Amino acid sequence: MAAAPDDGTPIPGVFNLDRVRLLASIRRMADLGAEVACFGHGAPVLSGAAAVLRSLG
């Protein structure tokens, strides 16, 4: 997953080939209730990361 350079919104699918598995993984990460999320590319989500991840799918 990557984050958009302009506003830091996570972008699913940029480097992933299996969207079904990607979205299942995002849901599992959201269920962890994290406040912060860091990505391989782009800025981190510094607050409310679980809610941001849930909004992706």
Number of C-alpha atoms within 10 A of each C-alpha: 16 19 20 12 11 8 10 15 17 25 16 17 14 11 10 11 9 9 12 11 11 17 17 12 12 18 17 14 16 21 13 10 14 17 14 13 18 15 13 9 14 18 18 17 21 12 12 14 21 21 14 18 24 16 12 14 12
